[in-house]
């Protein structure tokens, strides 16, 4: 174990598990339960409402045992409301979906939890299931760092990527070894579990999501047409990317 992590455990830090319901969050939770006392663990899920997979919170509860769970959300806007207001979908360089709907609500709840639980003395390790194998950009991230923006007088905040070096196969193996199964969306054909439709998703995942969630897919396509801005970073209309056309499109519907 990294001596910095061992020291933080010894000092009684709160370890917060950012849980998206995906395989990486699940594997990270399993890994952390092996090294961090349960009394020092907190699970937080940013609820994205209609744009996330059905049964997310139930799956988290079924796989974290007796660990405390906080479910939070941005109370001022939903994802599609945010897109409508901006007249644009998020992009790789401007991912308001992450900052506004996930990171900010989670950071707010961490601050609240620390204030309500003085036994942690303002010491927190924010844990995320980011892995180097996911993408070239993620491989360049720093697995452990001081969060200067959140560290203030009376609060010492670190960001840690506990499973940064795991491969995808190792993630699934860790889940299986714990006697658990990943979210059912994987068995239905998804390779990643983020939002149902993610700007970072592969063409295959977008097509699978369109098949599994046709009503939501329609809303994305209709929003795309209405604001005149394409969802996909390829700048192709979503219907062309997936090959799944709505009944009123010029192409044959695949639903």
C-alpha positions in Angstrom: 0.0 0.0 0.0 1.2 3.5 -0.8 2.6 5.0 2.4 0.6 8.2 1.9 -2.6 6.3 1.9 -1.6 4.2 4.9 -0.8 7.4 6.8 -4.2 8.9 5.9 -6.0 5.8 7.0 -4.1 5.9 10.3 -5.0 9.6 10.7 -8.7 8.7 10.5 -9.4 10.3 7.2 -12.9 10.0 5.5 -12.6 8.1 2.2 -15.4 9.1 -0.2 -16.3 6.6 -3.0 -17.6 8.4 -6.0 -20.0 5.7 -7.3 -21.4 6.1 -10.8 -22.8 2.4 -10.7 -20.3 1.4 -13.4 -17.8 -1.5 -13.2 -14.9 0.8 -12.1 -16.8 2.3 -9.2 -17.9 -1.2 -8.1 -14.4 -2.6 -8.3 -13.0 0.5 -6.5 -15.5 -0.1 -3.7 -14.5 -3.7 -3.3 -10.8 -2.7 -3.3 -11.3 0.1 -0.7 -13.3 -2.1 1.7 -10.3 -4.4 1.9 -7.9 -1.7 3.2 -10.1 1.1 4.8 -12.1 0.6 7.9 -15.8 0.7 7.2 -16.3 3.6 9.7 -14.1 5.7 7.4 -15.9 5.0 4.2 -18.8 7.0 2.5 -20.4 6.3 -0.8 -21.8 9.2 -2.9 -23.8 8.9 -6.1 -24.7 11.8 -8.2 -28.2 11.0 -9.5 -28.7 12.2 -13.1 -32.4 11.5 -13.2 -33.8 10.3 -16.6 -30.5 10.2 -18.4 -29.0 7.5 -16.2 -29.7 3.8 -16.3 -32.7 2.3 -14.5 -31.9 0.7 -11.2 -28.6 2.5 -10.5 -29.2 3.3 -6.9 -30.6 -0.2 -6.2 -27.5 -1.7 -7.7 -25.2 0.4 -5.6 -27.1 -0.5 -2.4 -27.0 -4.1 -3.3 -23.2 -4.1 -3.7 -21.8 -1.8 -1.0 -23.0 -3.8 2.0 -23.7 -1.6 5.1 -21.7 1.4 3.9 -23.5 4.7 4.2 -24.8 6.1 0.9 -25.6 9.7 0.0 -27.5 10.3 -3.2 -27.3 13.9 -4.5 -28.2 15.9 -7.6 -28.1 19.4 -9.0 -31.4 20.9 -7.8 -31.3 23.8 -10.3 -31.2 22.0 -13.7 -31.3 18.6 -15.4 -29.0 17.6 -18.2 -31.4 18.3 -21.0 -32.5 21.6 -19.4 -28.8 22.6 -19.4 -28.4 21.7 -23.0 -31.5 23.6 -24.0 -30.3 26.7 -22.1 -26.9 26.7 -23.7 -28.2 25.6 -27.1 -25.2 23.2 -27.2 -24.3 19.7 -26.1 -21.2 19.3 -23.8 -17.9 18.6 -25.5 -14.6 17.0 -24.5 -13.3 20.5 -23.6 -16.5 21.8 -22.0 -18.0 19.0 -20.0 -20.6 20.8 -17.9 -22.4 17.4 -17.5 -19.4 16.4 -15.3 -18.8 19.6 -13.5 -22.3 20.9 -12.9 -24.2 17.6 -12.5 -21.6 15.3 -10.9 -18.5 17.0 -9.4 -20.2 20.1 -7.9 -23.0 18.2 -6.1 -20.6 15.6 -4.8 -18.2 18.1 -3.5 -21.1 19.9 -1.8 -22.2 16.7 0.0 -18.6 15.9 1.0 -18.3 19.3 2.7 -21.7 18.8 4.4 -20.7 15.4 5.6 -17.4 16.6 7.0 -19.2 19.4 8.9 -21.8 17.0 10.3 -19.1 14.5 11.3 -16.3 16.3 13.2 -14.6 13.0 14.1 -12.8 13.2 10.7 -11.2 16.6 11.6 -11.8 17.9 8.1 -9.5 15.2 6.6 -10.9 13.6 3.4 -9.7 11.5 0.5 -12.0 11.8 -2.5 -11.8 8.5 -4.5 -12.7 8.1 -8.2 -12.6 5.0 -10.4 -10.6 6.5 -13.2 -8.2 4.1 -14.9 -5.2 4.7 -17.2 -6.4 2.0 -19.7 -9.6 3.9 -20.5 -8.1 6.5 -22.7 -4.8 8.3 -23.5 -6.1 11.4 -21.7 -6.9 9.5 -18.6 -3.6 7.7 -18.6 -1.9 11.1 -18.0 -3.9 11.9 -14.9 -2.1 12.0 -11.5 -3.3 9.1 -9.3 -2.9 11.0 -6.0 -2.8 14.7 -5.4 -3.7 17.5 -2.9 -6.9 19.2 -4.0 -5.8 22.8 -3.5 -9.2 24.3 -4.4 -11.0 22.3 -1.7 -8.3 22.5 0.9 -8.9 25.4 3.2 -8.2 26.2 6.8 -9.7 23.3 8.8 -10.1 21.1 5.8 -7.4 18.8 4.2 -8.6 17.3 0.9 -6.9 14.7 -1.4 -8.0 13.2 -4.7 -7.1 9.6 -5.3 -7.6 7.1 -8.1 -7.3 3.7 -6.3 -7.7 1.4 -9.4 -5.8 3.6 -11.8 -3.5 0.8 -12.9 -6.1 -2.0 -13.3 -7.0 -3.4 -16.7 -10.7 -3.9 -17.8 -10.3 -7.6 -17.4 -8.9 -7.1 -13.9 -11.9 -4.9 -13.0 -14.4 -7.5 -14.0 -12.4 -10.2 -12.3 -12.4 -8.3 -9.0 -16.2 -8.0 -9.2 -16.6 -11.7 -9.9 -14.1 -12.6 -7.1 -16.3 -10.7 -4.7 -19.3 -12.7 -5.6 -21.0 -9.8 -7.3 -22.2 -9.0 -10.8 -21.8 -5.7 -12.7 -24.9 -3.6 -13.6 -27.3 -5.4 -16.0 -26.6 -2.8 -18.8 -23.2 -4.6 -19.4 -24.9 -7.9 -20.1 -27.3 -6.0 -22.4 -24.4 -5.0 -24.6 -22.9 -1.8 -23.1 -19.1 -1.6 -22.7 -19.2 1.4 -20.4 -21.8 2.6 -17.9 -22.0 6.4 -17.7 -25.0 8.4 -18.8 -27.2 6.3 -21.1 -26.0 8.5 -23.9 -22.5 9.9 -23.4 -20.5 12.1 -25.8 -17.5 9.9 -25.1 -19.3 6.7 -25.9 -18.5 4.5 -28.8 -20.8 4.1 -31.8 -21.6 0.6 -30.6 -22.6 1.8 -27.2 -24.7 4.6 -28.6 -26.5 2.2 -30.9 -27.1 -0.3 -28.0 -28.4 2.6 -25.8 -30.8 3.7 -28.5 -32.2 0.1 -28.6 -32.5 -0.2 -24.9 -33.9 3.3 -24.2 -35.9 4.3 -27.3 -38.0 7.0 -25.6 -34.9 8.7 -24.2 -33.2 8.4 -27.6 -36.1 10.2 -29.2 -35.7 13.1 -26.8 -32.0 13.4 -27.6 -32.6 13.3 -31.4 -35.5 15.8 -31.1 -33.3 18.1 -28.9 -30.5 17.8 -31.4 -32.8 18.9 -34.2 -34.3 21.7 -32.2 -31.1 23.4 -31.1 -29.3 22.8 -34.3 -26.2 21.3 -32.6 -25.1 17.7 -32.9 -24.6 15.5 -29.9 -21.7 13.4 -31.3 -18.2 14.8 -31.3 -18.0 13.5 -34.9 -20.5 16.3 -35.7 -22.7 13.8 -37.4 -26.4 13.8 -36.4 -27.0 11.1 -33.8 -29.3 9.1 -36.1 -26.4 8.8 -38.6 -23.9 7.8 -35.9 -26.2 5.1 -34.6 -28.0 4.1 -37.8 -31.1 4.2 -35.7 -33.6 6.5 -37.3 -36.8 7.9 -35.9 -40.1 6.9 -37.7 -40.5 10.4 -39.1 -36.9 10.5 -40.5 -36.1 10.0 -44.2 -34.4 6.7 -43.4 -36.1 3.5 -42.3 -36.6 3.2 -38.6 -34.8 0.3 -36.9 -37.0 0.3 -33.8 
